[in-house]
Amino acid sequence: MSAVIGAFAALVAVAVLGYVVGLFGVLRSEDELVLSRLAFFVATPALLFTTVARAELKSIFSVVLVTNLVSLFVVQAVFLLVAAVIWRRSRSQATIGVLASSYVNAGNLGVPVAAYVLGNGALVAPIVLFQVLIMAPIAFAVLDGDRQGSGRRVSVKTIVTRPLRNPLTVASLLGLLVSLLGVRLPAPVMRPIDLIAAAAVPVALIAYGLSLSAGTKDSITLRRDVVLAVALKTFAQPLLAYTIARWLLDLHGPALLAPTLLAALPTAQNVYVYAVHYRSSRTLARSAVLLSTLLSIPIMILIAGLLT
């Protein structure tokens, strides 16, 4: 337990550093975008490639993926039922809400948690792949087809090829290919990649803390759509993952930690990007990202303390 809490303390300390340097103006709010892009396009893909390439396949496609998928489908169904059937939201509004309640921050926060707390960054790779290769394209297809929503039309080719333009997906797939072929890349090739990968966690966490230092009062609303999405993402999804792992898969003790902890990750910032692009439910997406992010750290620390 002490090792897990210590790992979380290290992550929180770096995030707090990002918050402090933002609070005192050492880094500006716009620098958060630069750091996030550095983490997203350069450092995190390097980390995902090295961890997946060196991992055993059974550790990549583990119980984490099963529990994540089942809990994800349940919370999505609940939000869709309430928003579309009871509240009569449009397809675009319901789709953004579904993403806000289930699309986890697997890149900027999931990779650090998997690498430092769980000791295996490859655990988050199947979540990244599922979200980018399957979940996001389906959401885009619905949003692109909603004439009463965004009104934007995107070609089928764009929808199909969009995941292949995501560096996290490309890095994970390349690492998976290396692992499947059993190839051992020479040290001169891996050494610079490892060096870049080492920057992924601190850069992502500093950007994460820096984003929290910006004023958020005017960006948050507590409308019922937001409350439902945040409650499902922050509380229901990890509880469902725990229930599935404990009572259906018969896992005990520390084995419960990985699926429960990764299910507690907050809503990804990508959801807000999608909402802006499709001009639908931007306030919902922004509020869900901010509130779930603020709630996630204490909840994940509590989960780590109870399950180790």
Summary of the structure (lengths in Angstrom):
residues: 308
radius of gyration: 18.7
end to end distance: 4.6
largest distance: 58.8
contacts: 1125
relative contact order: 0.20
helix: 79%
strand: 1%
